[in-house]
């Protein structure tokens, strides 16, 4: 006799079935993936917040702002999706298609990458 991996009720149906219902399958998988899912969710939330901030401040596709302005909106400089190093030696940090380059005197150049 086969039993559900989540609730241990008797399983009726296909021979390879592991759960008695979709609800039990979801509950079981949510328990298994809880730690990694929470960690990923927290990082994705930080990336999303940073992206929204850049999008709000960079409506023209290229603009300037200050580090203080980004920080006041909750921007976290530790989280970005990739870096771009140009031939001229500049480094851009990107959050998907929105990016920034650190300039002198705590200014930043905000840019949008053409996709």
ChimeraX commands (.cxc) that place a marker at each C-alpha (Angstrom):
marker #1 position 0.00,0.00,0.00 radius 0.5
marker #1 position 1.34,3.42,-1.00 radius 0.5
marker #1 position 0.88,6.47,1.20 radius 0.5
marker #1 position 1.12,10.22,0.56 radius 0.5
marker #1 position 4.55,11.68,1.41 radius 0.5
marker #1 position 2.87,14.63,3.10 radius 0.5
marker #1 position -0.19,13.40,5.01 radius 0.5
marker #1 position 0.40,9.63,4.91 radius 0.5
marker #1 position -3.11,8.95,3.57 radius 0.5
marker #1 position -3.62,6.04,1.19 radius 0.5
marker #1 position -2.91,6.93,-2.45 radius 0.5
marker #1 position -5.35,5.86,-5.13 radius 0.5
marker #1 position -4.44,6.13,-8.81 radius 0.5
marker #1 position -1.34,5.80,-10.90 radius 0.5
marker #1 position 1.42,3.51,-9.74 radius 0.5
marker #1 position 4.08,6.29,-9.63 radius 0.5
marker #1 position 1.89,8.79,-7.76 radius 0.5
marker #1 position 3.53,10.17,-4.57 radius 0.5
marker #1 position 0.85,12.51,-3.22 radius 0.5
marker #1 position -2.89,12.18,-2.65 radius 0.5
marker #1 position -3.63,15.74,-3.89 radius 0.5
marker #1 position -2.12,18.89,-5.36 radius 0.5
marker #1 position -2.40,20.53,-1.94 radius 0.5
marker #1 position -0.23,17.84,-0.32 radius 0.5
marker #1 position 2.28,18.03,-3.18 radius 0.5
marker #1 position 2.55,21.83,-2.80 radius 0.5
marker #1 position 2.81,21.65,1.00 radius 0.5
marker #1 position 5.54,19.00,0.81 radius 0.5
marker #1 position 7.61,20.91,-1.77 radius 0.5
marker #1 position 7.17,24.21,0.10 radius 0.5
marker #1 position 8.58,22.58,3.26 radius 0.5
marker #1 position 11.51,21.08,1.37 radius 0.5
marker #1 position 12.43,24.37,-0.36 radius 0.5
marker #1 position 11.65,26.77,2.50 radius 0.5
marker #1 position 15.19,27.84,3.45 radius 0.5
marker #1 position 16.57,28.35,-0.05 radius 0.5
marker #1 position 13.34,29.94,-1.23 radius 0.5
marker #1 position 13.34,32.52,1.59 radius 0.5
marker #1 position 16.98,33.40,0.89 radius 0.5
marker #1 position 16.32,33.80,-2.83 radius 0.5
marker #1 position 13.12,35.74,-2.19 radius 0.5
marker #1 position 14.98,38.22,0.04 radius 0.5
marker #1 position 17.69,38.79,-2.58 radius 0.5
marker #1 position 15.16,39.14,-5.39 radius 0.5
marker #1 position 13.24,41.69,-3.31 radius 0.5
marker #1 position 16.41,43.76,-2.85 radius 0.5
marker #1 position 17.19,43.58,-6.58 radius 0.5
marker #1 position 13.61,44.58,-7.43 radius 0.5
marker #1 position 13.73,47.53,-5.02 radius 0.5
marker #1 position 17.05,48.75,-6.44 radius 0.5
marker #1 position 15.69,48.40,-9.98 radius 0.5
marker #1 position 12.54,50.42,-9.17 radius 0.5
marker #1 position 14.68,53.19,-7.63 radius 0.5
marker #1 position 16.90,53.44,-10.73 radius 0.5
marker #1 position 13.85,53.35,-13.01 radius 0.5
marker #1 position 12.20,56.17,-11.04 radius 0.5
marker #1 position 15.30,58.39,-11.15 radius 0.5
marker #1 position 16.34,57.61,-14.73 radius 0.5
marker #1 position 13.30,58.48,-16.82 radius 0.5
marker #1 position 15.30,59.83,-19.78 radius 0.5
marker #1 position 17.63,56.84,-20.21 radius 0.5
marker #1 position 20.66,58.80,-18.99 radius 0.5
marker #1 position 20.83,61.10,-15.98 radius 0.5
marker #1 position 22.88,62.11,-12.95 radius 0.5
marker #1 position 22.09,61.71,-9.27 radius 0.5
marker #1 position 23.87,61.57,-5.95 radius 0.5
marker #1 position 24.76,58.64,-3.74 radius 0.5
marker #1 position 22.83,60.29,-0.90 radius 0.5
marker #1 position 19.63,60.44,-2.99 radius 0.5
marker #1 position 19.85,56.72,-3.81 radius 0.5
marker #1 position 20.54,55.85,-0.17 radius 0.5
marker #1 position 17.63,58.00,1.04 radius 0.5
marker #1 position 15.29,55.94,-1.17 radius 0.5
marker #1 position 16.65,52.68,0.28 radius 0.5
marker #1 position 19.08,51.70,-2.50 radius 0.5
marker #1 position 21.50,48.93,-1.48 radius 0.5
marker #1 position 24.79,49.15,-3.38 radius 0.5
marker #1 position 25.66,45.52,-2.51 radius 0.5
marker #1 position 22.98,44.12,-4.82 radius 0.5
marker #1 position 23.18,44.27,-8.62 radius 0.5
marker #1 position 22.88,41.74,-11.43 radius 0.5
marker #1 position 26.11,42.33,-13.35 radius 0.5
marker #1 position 29.11,44.61,-13.95 radius 0.5
marker #1 position 30.27,46.01,-17.25 radius 0.5
marker #1 position 33.89,47.11,-17.69 radius 0.5
marker #1 position 34.36,49.36,-20.71 radius 0.5
marker #1 position 37.45,49.72,-22.90 radius 0.5
marker #1 position 37.98,53.18,-21.43 radius 0.5
marker #1 position 38.27,51.73,-17.92 radius 0.5
marker #1 position 34.83,52.69,-16.62 radius 0.5
marker #1 position 32.79,50.25,-14.56 radius 0.5
marker #1 position 29.00,50.15,-14.69 radius 0.5
marker #1 position 26.86,48.21,-12.22 radius 0.5
marker #1 position 23.60,46.97,-13.71 radius 0.5
marker #1 position 20.26,45.80,-12.41 radius 0.5
marker #1 position 18.97,44.13,-15.54 radius 0.5
marker #1 position 18.81,47.01,-18.07 radius 0.5
marker #1 position 19.19,49.88,-15.58 radius 0.5
marker #1 position 22.72,50.77,-14.51 radius 0.5
marker #1 position 24.95,53.29,-12.84 radius 0.5
marker #1 position 28.55,54.41,-12.95 radius 0.5
marker #1 position 30.17,55.98,-9.90 radius 0.5
marker #1 position 31.59,59.43,-10.64 radius 0.5
marker #1 position 33.61,61.86,-8.51 radius 0.5
marker #1 position 32.21,63.67,-5.46 radius 0.5
marker #1 position 29.55,61.02,-4.73 radius 0.5
marker #1 position 27.74,61.56,-8.03 radius 0.5
marker #1 position 26.48,58.72,-10.18 radius 0.5
marker #1 position 25.64,58.51,-13.87 radius 0.5
marker #1 position 22.45,56.52,-14.39 radius 0.5
marker #1 position 22.07,54.75,-17.74 radius 0.5
marker #1 position 19.70,52.39,-19.50 radius 0.5
marker #1 position 21.16,49.57,-21.58 radius 0.5
marker #1 position 19.59,49.03,-24.98 radius 0.5
marker #1 position 18.32,45.49,-25.17 radius 0.5
marker link #1:1,2 radius 0.2
marker link #1:2,3 radius 0.2
marker link #1:3,4 radius 0.2
marker link #1:4,5 radius 0.2
marker link #1:5,6 radius 0.2
marker link #1:6,7 radius 0.2
marker link #1:7,8 radius 0.2
marker link #1:8,9 radius 0.2
marker link #1:9,10 radius 0.2
marker link #1:10,11 radius 0.2
marker link #1:11,12 radius 0.2
marker link #1:12,13 radius 0.2
marker link #1:13,14 radius 0.2
marker link #1:14,15 radius 0.2
marker link #1:15,16 radius 0.2
marker link #1:16,17 radius 0.2
marker link #1:17,18 radius 0.2
marker link #1:18,19 radius 0.2
marker link #1:19,20 radius 0.2
marker link #1:20,21 radius 0.2
marker link #1:21,22 radius 0.2
marker link #1:22,23 radius 0.2
marker link #1:23,24 radius 0.2
marker link #1:24,25 radius 0.2
marker link #1:25,26 radius 0.2
marker link #1:26,27 radius 0.2
marker link #1:27,28 radius 0.2
marker link #1:28,29 radius 0.2
marker link #1:29,30 radius 0.2
marker link #1:30,31 radius 0.2
marker link #1:31,32 radius 0.2
marker link #1:32,33 radius 0.2
marker link #1:33,34 radius 0.2
marker link #1:34,35 radius 0.2
marker link #1:35,36 radius 0.2
marker link #1:36,37 radius 0.2
marker link #1:37,38 radius 0.2
marker link #1:38,39 radius 0.2
marker link #1:39,40 radius 0.2
marker link #1:40,41 radius 0.2
marker link #1:41,42 radius 0.2
marker link #1:42,43 radius 0.2
marker link #1:43,44 radius 0.2
marker link #1:44,45 radius 0.2
marker link #1:45,46 radius 0.2
marker link #1:46,47 radius 0.2
marker link #1:47,48 radius 0.2
marker link #1:48,49 radius 0.2
marker link #1:49,50 radius 0.2
marker link #1:50,51 radius 0.2
marker link #1:51,52 radius 0.2
marker link #1:52,53 radius 0.2
marker link #1:53,54 radius 0.2
marker link #1:54,55 radius 0.2
marker link #1:55,56 radius 0.2
marker link #1:56,57 radius 0.2
marker link #1:57,58 radius 0.2
marker link #1:58,59 radius 0.2
marker link #1:59,60 radius 0.2
marker link #1:60,61 radius 0.2
marker link #1:61,62 radius 0.2
marker link #1:62,63 radius 0.2
marker link #1:63,64 radius 0.2
marker link #1:64,65 radius 0.2
marker link #1:65,66 radius 0.2
marker link #1:66,67 radius 0.2
marker link #1:67,68 radius 0.2
marker link #1:68,69 radius 0.2
marker link #1:69,70 radius 0.2
marker link #1:70,71 radius 0.2
marker link #1:71,72 radius 0.2
marker link #1:72,73 radius 0.2
marker link #1:73,74 radius 0.2
marker link #1:74,75 radius 0.2
marker link #1:75,76 radius 0.2
marker link #1:76,77 radius 0.2
marker link #1:77,78 radius 0.2
marker link #1:78,79 radius 0.2
marker link #1:79,80 radius 0.2
marker link #1:80,81 radius 0.2
marker link #1:81,82 radius 0.2
marker link #1:82,83 radius 0.2
marker link #1:83,84 radius 0.2
marker link #1:84,85 radius 0.2
marker link #1:85,86 radius 0.2
marker link #1:86,87 radius 0.2
marker link #1:87,88 radius 0.2
marker link #1:88,89 radius 0.2
marker link #1:89,90 radius 0.2
marker link #1:90,91 radius 0.2
marker link #1:91,92 radius 0.2
marker link #1:92,93 radius 0.2
marker link #1:93,94 radius 0.2
marker link #1:94,95 radius 0.2
marker link #1:95,96 radius 0.2
marker link #1:96,97 radius 0.2
marker link #1:97,98 radius 0.2
marker link #1:98,99 radius 0.2
marker link #1:99,100 radius 0.2
marker link #1:100,101 radius 0.2
marker link #1:101,102 radius 0.2
marker link #1:102,103 radius 0.2
marker link #1:103,104 radius 0.2
marker link #1:104,105 radius 0.2
marker link #1:105,106 radius 0.2
marker link #1:106,107 radius 0.2
marker link #1:107,108 radius 0.2
marker link #1:108,109 radius 0.2
marker link #1:109,110 radius 0.2
marker link #1:110,111 radius 0.2
marker link #1:111,112 radius 0.2
marker link #1:112,113 radius 0.2
marker link #1:113,114 radius 0.2
marker link #1:114,115 radius 0.2
view
